[in-house]
Amino acid sequence: MVSHLDRLHRLLLLLRGRGGAVASALIFLIATLLKPLLDVTANDHLPPFITYYPAIVLVSLVSGMQTGVWAVAAAVAISAYFWIFPYYTFETQTISALLSIIVFAVFGILIAATVGLTRDLLQEHVDHAEERMRVARETVHRTKNLLSVVQAISRKVARQASSLADYNERFSQRLSALGTAQDVLIRTKWEDVLLDHVIESALAPFLPNPALILTPGPRVTVPAHFVSGLSLALYELATNAMKYGCLLVRPGSVTITWRISGEFVILYWVEVATNGAKTAETKAGFGSFLIQHALNNATATGVRHELTDTGVQAEFRWPLKSAAPT
């Protein structure tokens, strides 16, 4: 049953727009020309609307209810003039002729409305089926990606952990950050997310903190496929700042801001110890890997992560899709 509906839907797609108008006009023309041919074949005057009933069904199916109603009106006019006595005039001298016109008009409109509604329901059914398939494919794809990230985190943490307790602590922290990113995506229905929402969610475990300064930039979004990676990178930067950096050493501060540069969004993480103390972890580990791969090495993106004597600087750049609505 579904395959027949799919075939019908594909046929209707081919007849959209101008194609549908041409097909409807052709159907109506054939119905009009067929009536006198049938009269000649039968050697009699057949009912005036005999060929228009199936034509109304087909026109309404191809082009919708409104076109079907117009076809009913045209059929009434042509039949009344050519095939209802007295011929070649719109005057009707008999009650039966008038009743036949009224009956056809009423039932023709009902047919057009019924077929047109059926056509709309078919379109809705196909749209829902396509949406379910799309959601299913996206869910499988996201699940695979998420499992790959979890596996990578597990392997990297296992190489660096000094004990089972250390492994559990590191692994749990990173899974927590990953879960926060997924929560943000779910709340936004897996669509692009406002950058300030991503930052606030990723850094929620470290706030409030007077040394962690968020300087908002323009209202922009993070593409959905970058949200998880960027959230993990920001969480990693904040974790390192708490353990080794400017959120541990006083005086010191971390400033987060962003701007639009041409066709790109650039997010800055600037970590500075104002007393000149060395605050960065010198050994590049899995945290550095997460930061460098925050944007999946996608085309037209860039990540810069530098460890300096007095802090850390990171920069994340991705194409500007569009400014978010205010």
N, C-alpha and C positions, 0 to 999 in steps of 0.2 A: 504493500500500500504506500509506504514511504517513497519507494522508488518511482511509482507512478506520479506522486505529487512532485517529486524532484524534477522529473522530466517535464511535467506541465509548467513548473516554475521556470525552468531553463528556457522553455519556449516563450513564456511571457516576457522574460528578460530580453530576449531577442527582439520582441515587438514593442519595446518601450519607446516613448517619445514619438519622433517622426515616423518610425517604423510602425508603431501601433496605430497612428492616425491613418497611414496609407492602407494598412491591413483592414481597418474598420471601414474605410471608404470603399475598398474593393469588395468586401463582404456585402455591404449595403447595395452596391451597384449590381452585383451578381443576383441578389435577391430581387431587385427591381426588374432586371432583364429576364429573369427566369419565369416571372408570372405570366407575361403574354405568351411565352413559348409553351408553358403548360396548358394555357387556354387553347392554343392551336392544336396541341397534341390530343387533348381531351375533347376537342370540338365542342367546348362549352365554356361558360363563364364560371370559373372556379371562385371560391370565396376570395374576396379582395386582399385579405391579409395572410393568405396561406403561406407565402414564402418569407414573410417578415417576422413571424414568430421565432423560427430558428436563427434568423439574422440578428434579432435583438439579443438573443442569448449569447451569440458569438461576439458581437460588438461589445457587450457589457463585460464579457470575460477578458477580451483583449485590451479594452481601453477604460473600463470602469463604469460606474453607475451613471455619472453625468453624461458621458458620451452615449450610453444606452438610452437615456431619456431623450436626448436630442434625436437619436435614430427613430424613436417612437413618434416624435412630432413630425419628422420628415415622412415617415411611412404613412401617417394619417393624411398628410397633405397630398401626397402622390396618389394614394388609393382613392381618396375622395374626389380627386380631379379626373383620374383616368379610368377607374374600375368600379365606381359606384354610380348607378343610374340616378339622374341623367348625367351622361358622360361629358367631359371637358368643361365642367363647371363645378363650383363649390356649393351650389344649391342642392339641398337634399329634399326630395318630395315625399319620401316615405318615412314612417316611424322606424321601420325595420332597418333602413339604411343608417339612420341616426343612431339607433341602438348598437348596431354593429361597430360604428366608429367609437362610441363611448366604451363599449366592452373591450375593444382592442386597446384603447388608450389606457384604461384602468389596469388591465392585466399586463399590458406591455411595460408600464411603469413599475408594477410589482415584480415582473421578471427582471427588469433592469436593476432594481434595488436588491433583489435576492442574489442575483449572480454577481453584482458588484460587491456586495457584502462578503459573499463567499470568496471572491478574489482577494479582498483585503485580509480575510482570515487566513487564506493560504499564504499570503506574503508574511503575515505575522508569525505563522507556524514555522516557515522556513527561516525567518530572522531569528526566532528563538532557538531553533535547532543549530543554526550557525553560531550563535552566541554561546550555546552550551559546549559546542565543539571547541570554540576558541578558548573558553575558560578552562576546559579540560587540558588542552595542549599547554596553555600557560602555566597551569598548576603543576603539570608533570615537569615542565622545563624549570620552573622555579625550585621545585623540590630537589631536582637533580643538582642544580647550582648550589642550593643551600647545603646539601649533603657533601658536595665537593669542598665547600668552604670549611665545614666542620671537620672533614677528614684532614684537610691541610693544616688546620689549627691543631688538631690532635697530634699529627706527626711532628710538627715543628716544636710544640711545647714538650713533647716526649723527649726530644733530643736535648733540650736545654734544662729540663727539670732535674734537680739533684736528688729528689726523693718522691715517693708516691704522694705524700702530703703536698709537696711543692707543685707536682703535676696537677693535682686536684684543684689547688688554689688558682693557678694560672689558667687552667682550662675553664674553670667555672667563671672566672672574670671575663674571659673573652666570649664565652657563650652568652653571658649576660648582656654584653654590648651588642652582640649579634641579635639577640632576642629583642632588644630595644629598637634596633633598626627595623626588624620585621613588624613590630607594633606600629611604628610610624607608617610603614607601607600599608598595613591593613586598615588603619584609620583613614587613609587617603585612597582606599580602594585600588592600591597598586598603581597609582598614577604619580605624576611628578609632585614633589613635596617642596614646600617653601623652605628656603635655606635656613632661616632663623629657627624653624621648627626642628630641622635635623640637628642643628647645633645644640639647641636647648635639650633635646632628648638625649643626645650622646653625652652631654656634660652634666646631666641631672645628678649623677652620684657625687659630683664634686662641688655642687652649689648648695648654698651661697658661699662665696669665697671672695673677699675684697681684692685679692691679688689676681683673680681671674676676671678680666675686663672684656666684656662683649661690646664692641662699637658697631652698631647696626649699619649696614650699607643699604643700597637700593633693594626694593622688593623683587626678588628673583627666585627661581625654582631650581631644584636639583632633579635631573632626570631620574625616573624610578630605578633604572638599572645601575645608578651610581650611589643610591642611598645607603645600601648595606656597607659597601666598601668605605665610603666617606665617614659613616658613623663609627666604624671600627677604627679608622685612622685617627679621628678626633679623640676617641676614647683612649687609644694607645698613647697619643701625645699627652693627654691629661694625666694618665697613669704614670708615665715617665716623669712628668713635671712634679707629681706628688712624691715620687720615690727618690728622684735624683736631682730634680730641677728647681725652677724658680718658685714653685708652690711649696717646696720644702725649705729652701734657703731664703733667709730674710736679710736685707730687703730684696725683693724681686717681684716680677709681675709677668703675667701672660696676657697679651692683647690679641683678640680675634676680631677681624673685620673683613670686609669684602667690597669689591667695586666691579663695575662693568668697564671693560677695556675693548672698544671696538665691538666685535661679535662674540666676545668671551666674558665669562664670569671668572673672577680671580678671588680666591679665598686665602687670607693670610693668617698664619699662626706665628706670633712674634713673642719669644720667651727671652727675657733679659733679667740677669742678676745685677742689680745696680751697684753692688759692692765689688764687682769684678771677680767673684769666686767662680771656679769652674763647676758648672752644674750639670752638664750633659753626660749621659752614659756613653763611654767611649766605645764600647763593644757593640757593633751592629748585629742585632739578632732578629728574631721573628717579628718583633715590633716594627723594626725598620722595613721589613718585607711588607707588612700590612699597610704601612704608610705609603711606600713607593707604588703599591698596586691598588691604591684606594679607588682609582678610576678605571681599573681593569685594563690599563694600557690601551684604551680605546683611541680610535683615530681622532685627531685634533684636540686631544687632552694632554695635560702635562702635570707632573708632580715634581717639586723641588724640595728636598729635605736636607738641611745642613746642620751639623753639630759644630758649634763655635765654642770658644773659651768661656763665654759668658752666658750661653743659653742655646736655644734651638730656634731655627727659622724654617717654616714650611709654607709651601705655596701650592695651591691646587687650582688648576685651570680647566674649564670645560666650555663647550660652545653654548652660547646664549640662545635658548629656544625662543623665549619671549619673556617679557616682564610680566610678573604676576599681576592680576587685577587688584586695584586698590579697594 
